[in-house]
Amino acid sequence: MQSHFRKYLPHLSQFHSPAVYVPSFDEIHCLIEVANSHESTQAVGDLAYIVASSGLRMAELASLRVTDIVSDLGLVQIESQHQTTTRYVPVSLRTLRCLASLHARFPDSELVFGDRSRSFLQTLLRKFHSLAVKIGAERMLLHSLRCAMLENLSVLAKTDQELAAIQYLAGHAPSSPESDLDFQTILEIAKRLFEKLWSKLDAKKA
């Protein structure tokens, strides 16, 4: 019989429409590699890696402040725009470097992506789509990288607690009291799963 969480979180269908294209690790590697090969698109490579490794949404990135990044703990604090809640998402050392590199373009702003963050992100988004077409993955959207991350995490998850932790990290925390996990437990579970994901994401292509 299916558990509560497996019914609530049937892998990818919990997170997006089946119509959304979910890229493979090889496609993600290829796009980031191409972006990083030119100075003019380096920021696109940084953004793509941030989303692929953390699952942060565009709106969350646009409002992300430097003070929301807890570097010593490897966490990013996300304040919900719809609820009076805050969640923490694990980030790797490479993700922290990408965030720092992007903020270096706007050193005087309290926002990671600058005071005109939405405009800057839209510019990067257009460049991202152009690169996706260039590598033959025209269906790949920036949101696709978040979906790929969540799908891969759900495949790695083996227990109800791990599935519940993914829901929390994705900003899809279930309302059922069965889902209540203490904060420290969520972070410990999440970091174990994320480390496996980062290992795959950082692996060199054969």
N, C-alpha and C positions, 0 to 999 in steps of 0.2 A: 504494500500500500504506500502511496506517495506521502511524504511528510508534509507538514504545513508549509515549510519554506520552499520545497520543490514544486508545490502546487502554485505558490505565490510567485516564485521566480523560475519559470521554465526556460532557463538559459537566456538566450538573446531576446526572445519575444517580450520580456519584461521591459527592455530598454529602448526599443525602437521598432518602427514599422518594418515588416519583412522586405519592403521595397528598397530599403536603404542598403547600398552596396557595402560589404564588409571586406576590406583588403587583407591580403595575406601578409605575414611578416616580411617576405621577400619584396613585395610591392612597397611596403612602408620603408624598408631599408633603402630601396632604390630611389624613392622620392627624396628622402633625407640626404642621401649621398649626392644626388644631382644638385640639390639646393645648396649643400655645403661646398660644392666645387667652385662656386662663383660668389665673390664678395657681395654682389648686388642682391643675391637671394639667400645669403647666410641667415638672415632673420627669419625667413620662411622655414628653413631647416630647423632652427631653434624652436619656432612655434609648433611645427609638426611633431617634434620630439616631445615637447611639453605635453601636448594633448594625447599623444600615443602612450605616454608613460604614466600620466596622472588622470586622464579622463575629464579634465576641467572643461567646462563649457565656455563659449565665447563671451557670454554675459559675465560669467565669473572672472574670466581673465581681464575683461575691460575694467572691472571695478577692483581688481587685485591691488592692494597696497603693499609697499615694501615691508611695512610692519606686520603684514599677514603671514610673512614667510619666517618660519621658526627654523633657521638653518641648522642649529646645533642638534635639533631633534629630528630633522629631516621631514618636516611637516609644513603644510600650507593650510591656513585657517580660512574657511569659506563661510561667510554669513549669508544665510538664506534670505532671498528677497521676498519670499512669500510667507515665511514662518519666522517666529522669534527664536530660531535655533542656529547654532553654529556647528559645523562639522570640520574635522581635520582629515586631510588627505596626505598619505605618505608620498614623498618625492625622493628621487635618487640624487646622488651627487651630480650626475650629468644634468639632470633636470634643473638643479640649483644653479649650475654654471650657465645653462641656457637662459634662465630667468635673469641672472646677473648681467649677462651679455646684452640682453634686450633693454634692461633698465639703464645700462651705461649710455644708451642713446638719449636718455632723458634724466640726467643726474639730479636735476633740481626738482623733479616731480615726485610727489609722494606715491603716485601710481606707477606700477612696474612698466606699463605701456605708455606712459606719458599722459599729460593733461587732456590731450585729444585722443585718448586710447581707442575709442570706437572707430575713428577715422583711420588711425594707423593700422588697426587690426583688419579693417575692410580692405586696405591696400595690400596687406599680406595675404589676405584671403584670395584676392584676384590673382596674385602671383602664384599662389598655391594651385589654383585651378589650371593655370597655364602650364605649370610643371607636371601636373597630373596628366594632362593631355599629351605632353611631350614624351612621357614614359609609357604611353599607351594605356593609361588607367583613367580615362576621362570620366568614369562614373565615381571616382574617389572624391569625396568631400572631406573637409576638415572634420566634420561631425562623424564621418566614417571611422576616423582614427579612434575616437572615443568609443564608438560601438565595437570596434575590434578589440580594444582593451577590455571592455566589459565582458565580451563573449569569451575571450581567452581566460579571464579571471574565473568566470562561471564554470569553464571546463576544468580548471585547476582545482576548484572547490570540491571537497569530498564530504563535507559534513554540513548539517543545518546551520551551525554557528558560522561557518565560513560563508555560506550563502547569505545569511543575515548581515554579515559584515560587508559584503559586496553591495547589498541594498543600501546600507548606510553610506558607503563611500560614493555611490552613484547619486545620492540625493533622493533615493526612492525608499526611505525607511518605512517599513510597514507599521500600521497603527496597532496591530495585535499585541497584547501584553506578552505573548509567547516570544516576541522578537526582542524583548528587552535584554540587552547585554550591557555590562558595565563598560565604561569608556576605555579603561585600560585593556580589557579583554579584546575589544574591537580593534584597537591599535595593534596589539600583538598578533592577532589573526591576520589583519590586513597587511602588515609588514612582511609576514612570511609569504603570503600570496604575491605581493608586489615584487619581492625579491626574485621570485621565480619568473615573473613576467619580464622584469628588467633584464634578466639573464638572457632570455630569448630575444628581446628587443635589441640588445647590444651585441648579440652574437654576429660574428662575421659571416657573410655569405660564402658558401663553398665555391 
